[in-house]
C-alpha cells in the first residue's frame, strides 16, 4: 500500500481503463414493433465518448505534469494532483447525463405498438471503474519527498549555537 501511495500507478491505470471502456459495448437498444425485434449495440465512443476520451487524455497529461513541466512551462501550473479531479468529475457528469438521457429517450419511444429497452454492457462498468480509480488517486497519492543529508569531512558531530 505504501508503494501505491508514492507512485502514480492508480491514476495511470484508472485513466487507461477509462479509455479502454470507451471502446467496449456500452449499451444495447432493443426495439420491438409488429412482432419484429431489432437490437443494436453501441460503444460509448459512438456517443459522447470523444469528450470523455479528451478528458482522460487531459487527466494523463496532468498526472505526468511534473515530467512535462521541464519542457512546457504551462504544466508547472497544473502539477497539483488534486486538479486531476476536475476532468474526472466532468467525465462522470457527462456519463451520468447520457445514462439519464438514454433512459428518457427509450421511455419516450415506447408506446402500445412499439416497445424499446436499453441494457447496459460491460463498457459502462469499465468506464465507472476507471473513473472511480482516477478519482481516488489524488487522495492517496503522496509525492515522494527526497531528503538531502549533510555530509561532513570529519567524524565529529556538527555543533549548533543557540
N, C-alpha and C positions, 0 to 999 in steps of 0.2 A: 504493500500500500504506500510505503514511503517513496518508492521509486516512481509510482504513478503521480504522486504529488509534485515531484520535481521535473517531470517531463511533460511534454505537450501531446503525448500519445492519445489520451482520451479525446481531446479536441480534434486531432487529425483524423482519428478513426470515426468520430461522430460525423464530421463533415463529409468524409468519403462514403460512409454508409448512407448519408442523406442523398448524395449524388447517385449512388447505385439504386436507391429506392425510386428515383425518378424514372428509371427505365424498366422497372418491373411492372407486372399487371396491377394497375391501381384500382380499377373498378370494372364491373361487368354490368351492362344495362340490358335487361331482357324485356322485350315488348311482345305482347300477345294481342292479336286482333283477328277476329273472324276465324279463329281456330289455327291461325298461322303464328308461329313463335319465331322470334329472331333475337339473337344475342350478339352483343358487340362488346369486346373487351378493349379497354384503353389504358395506356400508360399515362402517368402524370405529366410527362414531358409534352404530351399532346395537348394538355390543358394549360394551366398556369405554371407548369414546371420550369419554363425558361426563366421566370423570375426567381424561383427557388434555387435553380442552378446558379444564377448570378449571385444570389445571396450566399450560397455555400462557397463559391469561389472567393468572394469577399471575406468570408469567415476564415478560409485558409490563408489568405494574404495577411489578415490581421494576426493570426496565430504565428506566422513566420515574420512578423513585422520587425522583430529585433534583428534578424538576419538581413532583411531587406533595407533596414534603415541606413546601413553602411553605403548603399548605392543610391537610394532615393530618400531625400530629406523628409518627404511627407510622412513616411512610415514612422518617424520618430514621434510624431504627434499621436499616433494610434497604437503605441506599444503597450498600453494598459490592457491586460487580458480581460478585464470586466467589460470592455467595449465589444467583445465577441457576442455578448448577449443581444446587442441591437439587431444585427442581421438574422440571428437565430429566432428571436421573438417575431420579427417581421415575417419570416418564412412560416412560422407556426400560425400566425394570424391569417396569412394567405391560405394555408391548408384548411384551417377551421372554416373560413369563409366559403371555400369551394365545397367542403363537405355539406354545409348547411344549404348552399345554393343548389347543389345536385339533388338533395332530398326534396327541396321545394319544387324543382322542375319536374321530377318524377311524379310527385304528388299532383301537380297541375295537369300533367299529360293523362293520368289515369282517369278514365270515365267508365260508363257502364259497358261500352263496346270495346274499349282498349284498356289493357292493363299494362303497367310498366313497373318494373322492380329494379333496384340497384343493389348490388352486393359488392362489398369492398374486398380487394385482393391483398396479396402479400406486400405489394408495393406501398400501400398505405401504412402498414405496420412497420415496415423497414424505414420509411420516412420518419415516423414517430420515434423509433428507437434512435436513429441518427440525430434528430433534433434534440431529444432529451439528453443524450450523451454530450452533445455540444453545449447544451445549456448548463449541465452540471460542471463541465470543465473549468470555467473561470472561478468557481467557488472552491475547488480543491487544489488548483494549481498554485504552487508556491515557487516563485522564481528562485533558482539555485544561486544563493549568495556565496560568492567566493571570498574567503578570508585571506588576508595577507599577514604574514608573520614577519616580525622584525628580527633580523639575524645580527648578531654581534660578532666581532672578531675575537673576543676573548670569552672565556668561560664564566666570567664574573657577571653577576646579575646587574641589570641596569637600575641605578638608583634614581628615584624621583624626589624632588624637593617639594614640600608642601608649605 
